Amino acid sequence: MARNMQPIAKRCKALGISPAVMGYKGKETFRNPKGQMRRKKSEYAVQYNEKQKVKFVYGILEKQFASYYEKATKMQGKAGENLLILCERRLDNVVFRLGFAATRRQARQLVSHGHFTVNGKRVDIPSYLVKPGEVIAICEKSKTNALFTSLTGENSPVVLVPKWIEKAEDGISGKIVAMPARDDIDFEVEEHLIVELYSK
């Protein structure tokens, strides 16, 4: 399986996003502060940067991202918003948003290792697209894992769960109560630039 191994802080700086979006709240970079003072970017470069930003945040490679875009264009509504919603519905992203993983990268690994169930059935595909009504939970065998007890116990970090996901009081499961909306995206992105790029 192909993996994105790009350095977090360096890549975030290049794309103009905060490492906190990736789940790395204590990772900032102040090296070469004048590094962004370059000549004006071309229209293509600006559009390409937006695409790379979304791919990097969600950990999606080019082939799958292009597939998402093609699917987004066939859905009702705006293609750009549909694209972001498809990315947001990924199981690894939902696991991260529920606070079951510290970062999206970690969430992707945990899903791949089979630590989560969807409606009681184990799912180990990070790109699985969740639907309203589905319940995502930590597997029974994984509940005692030190990682999960630290993320879901009494001293677990406070996580702002989006309104389209309802986290259970037990702290080890969550339910998809609606489809995500455009305003649920937790980072700044101009998706119309991605549409313009693919429309060329």
C-alpha positions as CSV (number, residue, x, y, z in Angstrom):
1,M,0.0,0.0,0.0
2,A,1.4,3.4,-1.0
3,R,2.0,5.8,1.8
4,N,2.6,9.5,2.1
5,M,5.8,10.1,4.1
6,Q,6.2,13.8,3.6
7,P,7.6,15.8,6.6
8,I,4.5,17.3,8.3
9,A,5.8,20.8,9.4
10,K,7.8,21.4,6.2
11,R,4.9,20.4,4.0
12,C,2.4,22.4,6.0
13,K,4.5,25.5,5.6
14,A,4.8,25.0,1.9
15,L,1.0,24.6,1.5
16,G,0.2,27.4,3.9
17,I,-1.7,25.4,6.5
18,S,-1.3,25.0,10.2
19,P,0.1,21.6,11.5
20,A,-2.8,21.8,14.0
21,V,-5.1,20.9,11.1
22,M,-3.2,17.6,10.8
23,G,-3.5,17.0,14.6
24,Y,0.0,18.1,15.4
25,K,-0.8,21.0,17.8
26,G,2.7,21.3,19.2
27,K,4.5,21.2,15.8
28,E,5.3,24.5,14.3
29,T,8.2,25.6,12.1
30,F,9.8,29.0,12.2
31,R,12.8,28.2,10.0
32,N,13.6,30.4,7.1
33,P,10.8,33.0,7.8
34,K,11.4,34.8,4.5
35,G,11.1,31.5,2.6
36,Q,7.6,32.4,1.4
37,M,8.7,35.8,-0.1
38,R,8.9,34.6,-3.6
39,R,7.6,35.8,-6.9
40,K,3.9,35.8,-7.6
41,K,2.5,32.4,-8.3
42,S,0.9,31.6,-11.6
43,E,-2.8,30.7,-11.8
44,Y,-2.0,27.1,-12.4
45,A,0.4,27.1,-9.3
46,V,-2.4,28.5,-7.1
47,Q,-4.9,25.9,-8.3
48,Y,-2.4,23.1,-8.0
49,N,-1.5,24.2,-4.4
50,E,-5.2,23.9,-3.3
51,K,-5.4,20.4,-4.7
52,Q,-2.2,19.4,-3.0
53,K,-3.4,20.9,0.3
54,V,-6.6,18.8,0.4
55,K,-4.7,15.6,-0.7
56,F,-2.2,16.2,2.1
57,V,-4.7,16.9,4.8
58,Y,-6.7,13.8,4.1
59,G,-3.7,11.6,3.1
60,I,-5.1,10.8,-0.3
61,L,-2.9,9.9,-3.3
62,E,-3.4,11.3,-6.8
63,K,-5.3,8.3,-8.4
64,Q,-7.9,8.1,-5.6
65,F,-8.3,11.9,-5.4
66,A,-9.0,12.0,-9.2
67,S,-11.5,9.2,-8.7
68,Y,-13.2,11.2,-5.9
69,Y,-13.4,14.3,-8.2
70,E,-15.0,12.2,-11.0
71,K,-17.5,10.9,-8.5
72,A,-18.1,14.4,-7.2
73,T,-19.0,15.8,-10.6
74,K,-21.7,13.2,-11.1
75,M,-23.3,14.1,-7.7
76,Q,-26.0,16.7,-7.3
77,G,-24.7,20.1,-6.2
78,K,-21.4,21.8,-6.6
79,A,-18.5,19.6,-7.6
80,G,-16.0,21.3,-5.3
81,E,-18.2,20.9,-2.2
82,N,-19.1,17.3,-3.1
83,L,-15.3,16.6,-3.3
84,L,-14.6,17.9,0.2
85,I,-17.6,16.0,1.6
86,L,-16.4,12.7,0.1
87,C,-13.0,13.3,1.7
88,E,-14.7,14.1,5.0
89,R,-16.7,10.9,4.9
90,R,-13.7,8.7,4.9
91,L,-13.5,6.3,7.8
92,D,-10.0,7.3,8.8
93,N,-11.1,11.0,9.0
94,V,-14.2,10.0,11.1
95,V,-12.0,8.1,13.5
96,F,-9.8,11.2,13.8
97,R,-12.7,13.6,14.2
98,L,-14.1,11.4,17.0
99,G,-10.8,11.7,18.9
100,F,-10.0,8.0,18.6
101,A,-6.6,9.0,17.0
102,A,-4.3,11.9,17.6
103,T,-3.8,12.5,13.8
104,R,-5.3,11.5,10.5
105,R,-2.2,9.5,9.7
106,Q,-2.5,7.6,13.0
107,A,-6.2,7.0,12.3
108,R,-5.5,5.6,8.9
109,Q,-3.0,3.1,10.4
110,L,-5.4,2.1,13.2
111,V,-8.2,1.5,10.7
112,S,-5.9,-0.6,8.5
113,H,-5.0,-2.7,11.5
114,G,-8.7,-3.5,12.1
115,H,-9.3,-1.6,15.4
116,F,-12.7,-0.3,14.4
117,T,-16.1,-1.6,13.5
118,V,-19.0,-0.1,11.4
119,N,-22.4,-1.3,12.6
120,G,-20.7,-4.1,14.5
121,K,-18.6,-5.4,11.5
122,R,-14.9,-4.9,11.5
123,V,-13.8,-2.6,8.6
124,D,-10.1,-2.2,7.8
125,I,-10.4,0.1,4.7
126,P,-9.5,3.7,5.6
127,S,-11.2,5.0,2.4
128,Y,-14.6,3.4,3.4
129,L,-17.2,6.2,3.1
130,V,-19.5,6.3,6.1
131,K,-23.3,6.9,5.7
132,P,-25.9,8.4,8.1
133,G,-27.1,5.9,10.6
134,E,-23.8,4.0,10.8
135,V,-22.1,3.5,14.2
136,I,-18.3,3.5,14.3
137,A,-16.9,1.9,17.4
138,I,-13.6,0.6,18.8
139,C,-13.3,-3.2,18.5
140,E,-14.0,-5.1,21.7
141,K,-10.4,-6.5,21.7
142,S,-8.9,-3.1,21.2
143,K,-10.7,-1.3,24.1
144,T,-8.0,-2.2,26.6
145,N,-5.2,-1.0,24.3
146,A,-3.1,1.6,26.1
147,L,-3.4,4.0,23.1
148,F,-7.2,3.9,23.2
149,T,-7.5,4.2,27.0
150,S,-5.3,7.4,26.9
151,L,-7.5,8.9,24.1
152,T,-10.9,7.9,25.5
153,G,-10.3,7.7,29.3
154,E,-11.0,10.3,32.0
155,N,-7.9,12.3,31.1
156,S,-8.4,12.2,27.4
157,P,-7.9,15.4,25.4
158,V,-11.0,17.5,24.6
159,V,-12.1,17.0,21.0
160,L,-14.5,19.2,19.1
161,V,-16.7,16.7,17.3
162,P,-18.5,18.1,14.2
163,K,-22.3,18.3,14.3
164,W,-22.8,15.5,11.7
165,I,-21.2,13.0,14.1
166,E,-22.6,12.2,17.5
167,K,-20.1,10.7,20.0
168,A,-21.6,8.3,22.5
169,E,-21.4,9.0,26.3
170,D,-19.2,5.8,26.7
171,G,-16.5,7.6,24.7
172,I,-15.8,4.5,22.5
173,S,-18.3,4.9,19.7
174,G,-19.9,7.5,17.6
175,K,-22.9,7.6,15.2
176,I,-23.2,9.4,11.8
177,V,-26.3,11.5,12.2
178,A,-26.1,13.4,8.9
179,M,-24.0,14.0,5.8
180,P,-21.2,16.5,6.4
181,A,-21.8,20.0,5.1
182,R,-19.3,22.5,3.6
183,D,-19.0,24.4,6.8
184,D,-17.9,21.3,8.7
185,I,-14.5,21.3,6.9
186,D,-12.0,22.2,9.6
187,F,-9.4,24.0,7.4
188,E,-9.4,26.9,4.9
189,V,-9.6,25.7,1.3
190,E,-10.9,27.3,-2.0
191,E,-12.3,24.2,-3.6
192,H,-13.4,26.2,-6.8
193,L,-9.7,26.4,-7.7
194,I,-9.5,22.6,-7.7
195,V,-12.5,22.4,-10.0
196,E,-10.9,25.0,-12.3
197,L,-7.7,22.9,-12.4
198,Y,-9.5,19.7,-13.3
199,S,-11.7,21.5,-15.9
200,K,-8.7,22.5,-18.0
